[in-house]
Amino acid sequence: MERTFPQCLKCSLGVLVPLSDYGREGASILYKAWVCTNPECGFHLRIDNGEITVGESIPRTSRGK
């Protein structure tokens, strides 16, 4: 089964791909974020505590280092 993802409307070069995560209790959260595959674009949509965040660049964090 082939999957297709939506084209990024910001840059028109990348596509938006879904990312999953785990919640505080360890439950899987499917499609918590959608991120543009074009590294120069950085557009993303996220769901945090039920709120939708739209970003123009991907924030960098020190977690996971």
Order of alpha helices (4+ residues) and beta strands (2+ residues): beta-beta-beta-beta
